[in-house]
């Protein structure tokens, strides 16, 4: 499964800055309330959607994290140079905040340490890659992730949505790569189980 080409880590949005982005940023820095409201209107839906997807099943944390992202954006707006659109720039902040949540979650959890069952935990996963990459079943994937424990959903989202390698995740969390591999195998197996249960119920 490590060979799969994961979905894009950011929602579709123009990467080329709009002509007015730098001026809008300058107006916000001058405490222009209308410009601030325009900035929120332009970016809020994409930021909220991005965070909501990646915090499954902890949707109770979405509003606080979105607020934290916008506060960080306002605090760092003077660093915006117009190399990308404002949407992509704030989504970059959102990505860092989400990964910080992932990092904290997996640092606190006790990861699997048994050596003998890794292979058995990795069976029956044919087609899971397609589940993470076919847009038409996105809602099904969302519902399935919501049924998993947070560490399982986090490691799946971090690996396949954010396109981070096992080594990256291990370094970020202070865990061994083998421990992350075991956690991912168990998470994939649980995803497959819940996915199959969902389809049985829907028939």
C-alpha positions as CSV (number, residue, x, y, z in Angstrom):
1,X,0.0,0.0,0.0
2,X,3.0,2.3,0.4
3,X,3.2,2.6,-3.4
4,X,-0.1,4.2,-3.8
5,X,-0.3,7.7,-5.2
6,X,-2.4,9.4,-2.5
7,X,-4.9,12.2,-3.0
8,X,-3.8,15.8,-3.1
9,X,-3.0,17.1,0.4
10,X,-4.8,20.4,-0.3
11,X,-8.2,21.0,-1.8
12,X,-8.4,22.2,-5.4
13,X,-7.7,25.9,-5.4
14,X,-5.8,28.4,-7.6
15,X,-2.1,28.3,-6.7
16,X,-1.4,31.5,-8.7
17,X,-2.0,34.6,-6.6
18,X,-4.9,36.8,-7.6
19,X,-3.9,40.3,-8.6
20,X,-5.5,41.8,-5.5
21,X,-4.0,39.4,-2.9
22,X,-1.0,41.6,-1.9
23,X,-3.2,44.7,-1.7
24,X,-5.8,42.8,0.4
25,X,-3.1,41.7,2.8
26,X,-1.8,45.2,3.1
27,X,-5.3,46.5,3.8
28,X,-5.8,43.9,6.6
29,X,-2.5,44.9,8.1
30,X,-3.8,48.5,8.2
31,X,-6.8,47.1,10.3
32,X,-9.3,47.5,7.5
33,X,-12.4,45.7,8.7
34,X,-13.9,45.3,5.3
35,X,-10.7,43.7,4.0
36,X,-10.6,41.4,7.0
37,X,-14.1,40.3,6.3
38,X,-13.3,39.7,2.6
39,X,-10.3,37.6,3.6
40,X,-12.4,35.4,5.8
41,X,-15.1,35.1,3.1
42,X,-12.5,34.1,0.5
43,X,-10.8,31.5,2.7
44,X,-13.2,30.2,5.4
45,X,-14.9,27.5,3.4
46,X,-11.7,25.9,2.1
47,X,-10.0,26.1,5.5
48,X,-13.0,24.6,7.3
49,X,-13.4,21.9,4.7
50,X,-9.7,21.0,4.9
51,X,-9.7,20.8,8.7
52,X,-13.0,19.0,9.0
53,X,-11.8,16.2,6.7
54,X,-8.5,15.7,8.5
55,X,-9.8,15.8,12.1
56,X,-12.2,12.9,11.6
57,X,-13.4,11.6,14.0
58,X,-12.6,14.6,16.3
59,X,-15.0,17.0,14.6
60,X,-15.5,18.6,18.0
61,X,-12.1,20.2,17.6
62,X,-12.7,21.7,14.1
63,X,-14.0,25.1,15.1
64,X,-11.2,25.7,17.6
65,X,-8.5,24.7,15.2
66,X,-10.0,26.8,12.4
67,X,-10.0,29.8,14.7
68,X,-6.4,29.0,15.7
69,X,-5.4,28.9,12.0
70,X,-6.9,32.3,11.3
71,X,-5.2,33.8,14.3
72,X,-1.9,32.4,13.1
73,X,-2.6,33.8,9.6
74,X,-3.3,37.4,10.9
75,X,-0.2,37.2,13.1
76,X,2.0,36.2,10.1
77,X,0.3,38.1,7.4
78,X,3.2,40.5,7.1
79,X,5.3,37.6,5.8
80,X,2.9,37.0,2.9
81,X,4.9,37.8,-0.3
82,X,2.4,36.9,-2.9
83,X,4.2,33.9,-4.2
84,X,0.9,31.9,-4.0
85,X,-2.7,32.8,-3.6
86,X,-3.9,33.8,-0.1
87,X,-6.0,30.7,-0.1
88,X,-3.0,28.5,-0.6
89,X,-1.0,30.4,1.9
90,X,-3.5,30.0,4.7
91,X,-4.0,26.3,3.7
92,X,-0.3,25.9,4.3
93,X,-0.8,27.2,7.8
94,X,-3.8,24.8,8.2
95,X,-1.6,21.9,7.1
96,X,1.0,22.7,9.8
97,X,-1.7,23.0,12.4
98,X,-3.3,19.7,11.5
99,X,0.0,17.9,11.4
100,X,0.7,19.3,14.9
101,X,-2.5,17.8,16.1
102,X,-1.5,14.5,14.5
103,X,1.9,14.6,16.1
104,X,0.5,15.2,19.5
105,X,-2.1,12.5,19.1
106,X,0.4,9.8,18.1
107,X,3.0,10.9,20.7
108,X,0.5,10.2,23.5
109,X,-0.8,6.9,22.2
110,X,0.7,3.6,23.1
111,X,1.7,2.1,19.8
112,X,1.8,-1.7,19.0
113,X,5.0,-3.3,20.1
114,X,4.4,-6.9,19.2
115,X,6.8,-8.1,16.4
116,X,4.9,-11.3,15.4
117,X,1.6,-10.1,14.1
118,X,2.5,-7.4,11.6
119,X,2.0,-9.6,8.6
120,X,-1.3,-10.9,9.8
121,X,-2.5,-7.4,10.4
122,X,-1.8,-6.5,6.8
123,X,-4.0,-9.0,5.1
124,X,-7.1,-8.5,3.0
125,X,-6.4,-4.9,1.9
126,X,-6.9,-5.2,-1.8
127,X,-8.7,-2.2,-3.1
128,X,-8.2,0.0,0.0
129,X,-6.0,2.3,-2.1
130,X,-8.9,2.9,-4.5
131,X,-11.1,3.7,-1.6
132,X,-8.8,6.6,-0.7
133,X,-8.5,7.9,-4.2
134,X,-11.9,7.6,-5.9
135,X,-13.8,10.9,-5.5
136,X,-17.2,9.4,-6.0
137,X,-17.0,7.4,-2.7
138,X,-15.6,10.2,-0.6
139,X,-18.6,10.3,1.7
140,X,-18.2,6.6,2.4
141,X,-14.6,7.0,3.3
142,X,-15.5,9.9,5.6
143,X,-18.2,7.8,7.4
144,X,-15.8,4.9,7.7
145,X,-13.0,7.0,9.2
146,X,-15.4,8.5,11.7
147,X,-16.0,5.0,13.1
148,X,-12.3,4.4,13.8
149,X,-10.4,5.3,16.9
150,X,-8.5,8.6,16.6
151,X,-5.0,7.1,16.4
152,X,-6.1,4.9,13.5
153,X,-7.8,7.8,11.6
154,X,-4.9,10.0,12.3
155,X,-2.3,7.7,10.9
156,X,-4.4,6.9,7.8
157,X,-5.0,10.6,7.1
158,X,-1.4,11.6,7.7
159,X,-0.1,8.9,5.5
160,X,-2.6,9.0,2.6
161,X,-4.1,12.5,2.7
162,X,-1.0,14.4,3.7
163,X,1.3,12.1,1.7
164,X,3.8,11.6,4.5
165,X,6.1,8.6,4.6
166,X,6.3,6.2,7.5
167,X,9.8,7.6,8.2
168,X,8.4,11.2,8.3
169,X,5.6,10.2,10.7
170,X,8.1,8.3,12.9
171,X,10.4,11.2,13.2
172,X,7.6,13.7,13.9
173,X,6.2,11.5,16.7
174,X,9.4,10.2,18.2
175,X,8.3,6.6,17.5
176,X,10.1,3.9,15.6
177,X,9.3,3.4,11.9
178,X,8.4,-0.2,12.7
179,X,5.9,0.9,15.4
180,X,4.2,3.3,12.9
181,X,4.2,0.6,10.3
182,X,2.3,-1.7,12.7
183,X,-0.1,1.0,13.7
184,X,-0.8,1.8,10.0
185,X,-1.4,-1.9,9.3
186,X,-3.9,-2.2,12.1
187,X,-5.6,1.0,11.0
188,X,-5.9,-0.3,7.4
189,X,-7.3,-3.5,8.7
190,X,-9.9,-1.7,10.8
191,X,-10.7,0.6,7.9
192,X,-11.3,-2.5,5.7
193,X,-13.5,-4.1,8.4
194,X,-15.6,-1.0,8.9
195,X,-15.8,-0.4,5.2
196,X,-17.1,-3.9,4.5
197,X,-19.6,-3.7,7.4
198,X,-20.9,-0.5,6.0
199,X,-21.6,-2.1,2.6
200,X,-23.2,-5.1,4.2
201,X,-25.6,-2.8,6.0
202,X,-26.4,-0.8,2.9
203,X,-27.4,-3.8,0.8
